[in-house]
Amino acid sequence: MFDLGFSELMLIGIVALVVIGPERLPKVARTAGQWLGKLNRYVSQVKQDIDRDMKLEELRKMQQEMKDTAQRYEIMAGETKREIETVVEQETGQISRVMQAMSATDGGLSMQEWDKIKAEEAAAAATAQPALVSEASKANESVAQAAASVEIQAGPEAQASAPPTDTKIAG
């Protein structure tokens, strides 16, 4: 604060001794020391309050940043969930069409069996959404394998009832 050396303090002490007198000097010095102590404590307390307010403001900023980040992640999670649900619905629709086509042939599941499987998957979806995605992909793979085996087993009868393809007939 003030840059006082020993010689300056000595000069102040001698002047105070002459002006105040030797009887009252100890009492004045004690009072001056108490006032300086109170002043130092007050300055220290103000510094601590300022530091505390600065830290509190930093924490509030961090809290707001965390809330913003959490909201962004919630939005991203919601979008991802909707995308997954859309994909699952599309895959389920494709599986339904394949199962209907397979039930029309003699090698596929009956529609009653397919409806039962579908109901079980809906019940499982209500309990575990992530499990539905893996089940749909497994079901899609098994349907694709079943469709391939049906095409192999169906032979000329299924090909005759199938819609005509774009092939040229050599005449």
N, C-alpha and C positions, 0 to 999 in steps of 0.2 A: 504494500500500500504506500506508505511513506518510506523513503530511504534515509533512515537516521542511523548514523554511526555512533560509536561509543563517545566520541568527543562532543557531538551535539547533545547527547543525553546528559553528559556531565555538565555542560553549560546550562541546560535547562534546569537541572537539579540545583546548581549553585544560585541561579537567579530565583528559583522558587524558595530556597532557604532564606535568602536575603529578604524577599518580598513578603512571604507568608510568616516566616519566623520559625524558630526551632520547636516551639510548643505545638503549633497547629499543623506542621508539615506531615507528621505520620498519619494524622486523621485525614488530611486532604489527599495524601498519596493512596491511602486505603480506599477512599471514595472514588478517586480517579481510576484505580485498578478495577473496582467493581463495575464502574460504568464501561470501561473498556471490555471487560469480560461479557457484560450484557450485550454490548455492541457486536462482539465477535460471535456470540451465540445466535443473535438475530440474523446476522449476515449468513451464517452457516445454515440456519433454518430456511431462509429465503432461497439459498442455493439448492437445498434439498427439495423444496417445493417445486422449483423450476425444473429440476431433473426429473422429479416424479411426474410432473405434468407432461414433459416431453416423452417420457417412456409410455405414459398412458395414451398419448396421442398416437405413438407408433403402434401400440397394441390395437388401438381402434382401427387404424389403417389395415393392419394385418388381418383383423377379424373381418373387415369388409371384403378384403381380397379373398379370404377363405370362403365367405358366403357366395361371392360371385363365382368362384371356381366350382363350388358345390352345385350351384344352379346350372352352370354349363354342363357338368357331368350328368346331372339329372336329365337335362334336355337330351344329351347325347344318348343316355341309356333308354329314354323313351323312344327316340327315333330308331335305335337299334332294335328295340322290342317290336315296334310296328313293322320294321323291315322283316324281321324273323317271322312274325305272324303272317305277313303277306306271302312269304316264300312257303311257309308251311301250308297255307290255304291253297296255293297254286299246286304244290306237290300233291296234296290230298285230292284236289280236283283231277289231276292227271291220273292218280292211282284209281280214283273212282271210274274214270272213263276206261282205263285199261281193264279193270275188274268187270265192268259191264260188257266190254268186248269179249273178255275171256269167258264170261258166263254164257254168252251166245254160242260159243263153241262147246264141244263136248268134253274138253280137257280142263276147264277152269273151275273156280269155286262157284258155288251157287250164290245168288244175291243175298239169301238169308244169312249164309256164313259171312259174307262180306259186311252186311249190316251189323252183325254181331261184333266183328273185329273193329268196325268203325266206332261202335258204341263204347267198346273197351278202351279204345284210344282216346275218345273224348273224356272218359272218366279219368284216365291217366293224365291227360292234359290239364285237368282242373287241379290236380295235386302237384304236378311238377312240370312247369313250362319248358325248362331246358331239356328234359327227357323227351318231350314231344318232338323236338327238332331231330334228335338222334334216331328216334323211333320212325319218324317220317322218312329219313334217309335210308334206314334199314329196310323199311317196307318198300320203298321205291326200288331198291336194289333187288329185293326178292320178287317184286312184281315184274321187273325187267327180265329176270332169269326165268320166271314162270311163263312170261309171254314168249320168250325165245323157245322154251320147250314146247309150248302149245303150237307154235308155228311149225316146229319140226314134226310133232305128232299129228297135226291136222291133215297134212298131206294134200292130195289133189281136191278133196271135198271142200276144204276151207278156201283153197285158191280159186275154185270155180265160183264160190259165192262171194268172193272178194270183189270189190269194184275194179274195173279194168284199169290197167296202168298204161303209161304212154309208150307202148312198144309198137314197132312197125311189123306188120305181117308181110312176110315175103310171099309173093304170089306167083 
